[in-house]
Amino acid sequence: MSDKDNTFSTGQIKKISECHSSLGKNNQLAAPKLQRWKDLNQAIIDWMNNDAIEETSIAIAEKNNFQFYDEIQKKILSNLFSKYRELYPKKDTEFEFSYITKDTTQVINNEEYAITSHFTYSYNDGVSTEFVKLKTAHDPDPSLIDRAILTKFRKDNEEYITAALEKNELQDIELVDNPDAIIEQHFEILKSYITNRQKRNPGDHCSICNMASRCGQFPLINSDKITNRVREVKISKTNLVKLNNCERRAAWNVQYGIPREDFVEFETESTATKFHTYTQQMLVNNQNFLDVKNIDLFNDLTTDEEATLRENLFKKYSELITKLKEYKNLKITDSEYQLGFTCIVDGVSTKDGEVIEKKVATIFMGKADLVGRADGVPIIVELKTRPEIPEDLLEAQLYALGASLILRTEEVIVLHVYSLNDQTFNKERRFELSELDSVKKKFIEISKKPASWLPFDALSTRYTIGDWCQYCEFKTTCSEYR
């Protein structure tokens, strides 16, 4: 191998397949599930390597690794720890936990590169070896490239297993029929990355990207740079609205990752989703969308829909086009486009269980339904199939400031189009330099809230009781810990 590190994990390959700019230096981004995973992993290792009686080894492992968490997160960790012990009780086998890998290599530009699939533990009873991936997510399935590597390099005495704690079960990792083709496909992804490491491709993956504050898609609004000493928090458009109503609801989503209870978001209705999808297909990069014949093509997209729904969708789309006719030289160039920015303010963190002062960066981000230009001015079009609500202004301000920064413009139009059953109407907001400066000050003030959140103490955040409580994804858990 070359002196420089040319090894990429399967997780890193997945990241760069989405966006090359997703790889970078480690930072202090709030990743609560990952942080709990690390401490759970260490507790399992401590427990396995402790020869004391079971109750003592469990108590010591929990005390050493869970002590700085609040009561609610201790309960989450203890529950996960208990599930693992049930799935894998101690037995007379050789236990290994240190950097267990399966690698595949290829020469690119005269240098050898490796793609590596990791395991968390292995158990060897002298006859066979079980390789285990520890997963705490709701979707524990290994990636396709993981499965291809394991298929290619599997030995007869090896078993590959996922300890899926959320599902409380052990799952055999399914092998594949064409590992070489899959491996080659992923080396092509790596080759593309090597030739253009900074290529940016904003999308849904931005919401979980470690480099979101540094790639340029979400520019800094009150600082020249961000360092690895700055703690970071991401606030999506959805959680920004929640933050506006109840600080705890937003914090439990983005800072602490408290498991959600069953709930239904207001705007996940199938009619709204379908209207968005079909409209975006019709408008993006379509220069003739105002033409009557082109409007009729909408029906071709919806042929599989039930007749009444199809008629309703076409009515909404036709009325939308009528509203868009008011804008000269309108061109829609993209959909579901990530816009946002980053604020850095004074805040707090914790070190060895103690509260310390620390700079905190908050990344505000959201997906705009449609983006383009109207007579050369950037325009963001938001499609709503519900009545107007006060929080729509906050959404418009987020998009306007994000677009002005990334496009370096002093004017942005944000257009909300409300397509209701009985009418369609517009709400246009034009943001110029003075309005954008006011928005910037507003979000700097808002960012002081997440800056005050203590990383290991979910119960430190304030809650506000209101109508939103009945729709809250944490309402039962929250009431227990008030």
Stockholm file with secondary structure:
# STOCKHOLM 1.0

chainA/1-482         MSDKDNTFSTGQIKKISECHSSLGKNNQLAAPKLQRWKDLNQAIIDWMNNDAIEETSIAIAEKNNFQFYDEIQKKILSNLFSKYRELYPKKDTEFEFSYITKDTTQVINNEEYAITSHFTYSYNDGVSTEFVKLKTAHDPDPSLIDRAILTKFRKDNEEYITAALEKNELQDIELVDNPDAIIEQHFEILKSYITNRQKRNPGDHCSICNMASRCGQFPLINSDKITNRVREVKISKTNLVKLNNCERRAAWNVQYGIPREDFVEFETESTATKFHTYTQQMLVNNQNFLDVKNIDLFNDLTTDEEATLRENLFKKYSELITKLKEYKNLKITDSEYQLGFTCIVDGVSTKDGEVIEKKVATIFMGKADLVGRADGVPIIVELKTRPEIPEDLLEAQLYALGASLILRTEEVIVLHVYSLNDQTFNKERRFELSELDSVKKKFIEISKKPASWLPFDALSTRYTIGDWCQYCEFKTTCSEYR
#=GR chainA/1-482 SS CCSSCCEEEHHHHHHHHHCGGGCCCCCEECCHHHHHHHHHHHHHHHHHTCCSCHHHHHHHHHHHHHTTSCHHHHHHHHHHHHHHHHHSCCCSSEEECSCEEEEEEEEETTEEEEEEEEESEEEECSSCEEEEEEECSSCCCCCHHHHHHHHHHCCTTEEEEEEETTTTEEEECCCCSCHHHHHHHHHHHHHHHHHCTTCCCCSGGGGGCTTTTTSSSSCBSSCSCCCTTSEEEEEEHHHHHHHHHCHHHHHHHHTSCCCCCSCCCTTCCHHHHHHHHHHHHHHTTCTTTTSHHHHHTHHHHTTTSCHHHHHHHHHHHHHHHHHHTTSTTEEEEEEEEEEEEEEEEEEEEEETTEEEEEEEEEEEEEEEEEEEEETTEEEEEEEESSCCCTHHHHHHHHHHHHHHHHHTCSCEEEEEEEECSSCEEEEEEEECHHHHHHHHHHHHHHTHHHHTCCTTCGGGSCCCCSGGGGGCTTHHHHHHHC
#=GC SS_cons         CCSSCCEEEHHHHHHHHHCGGGCCCCCEECCHHHHHHHHHHHHHHHHHTCCSCHHHHHHHHHHHHHTTSCHHHHHHHHHHHHHHHHHSCCCSSEEECSCEEEEEEEEETTEEEEEEEEESEEEECSSCEEEEEEECSSCCCCCHHHHHHHHHHCCTTEEEEEEETTTTEEEECCCCSCHHHHHHHHHHHHHHHHHCTTCCCCSGGGGGCTTTTTSSSSCBSSCSCCCTTSEEEEEEHHHHHHHHHCHHHHHHHHTSCCCCCSCCCTTCCHHHHHHHHHHHHHHTTCTTTTSHHHHHTHHHHTTTSCHHHHHHHHHHHHHHHHHHTTSTTEEEEEEEEEEEEEEEEEEEEEETTEEEEEEEEEEEEEEEEEEEEETTEEEEEEEESSCCCTHHHHHHHHHHHHHHHHHTCSCEEEEEEEECSSCEEEEEEEECHHHHHHHHHHHHHHTHHHHTCCTTCGGGSCCCCSGGGGGCTTHHHHHHHC
//
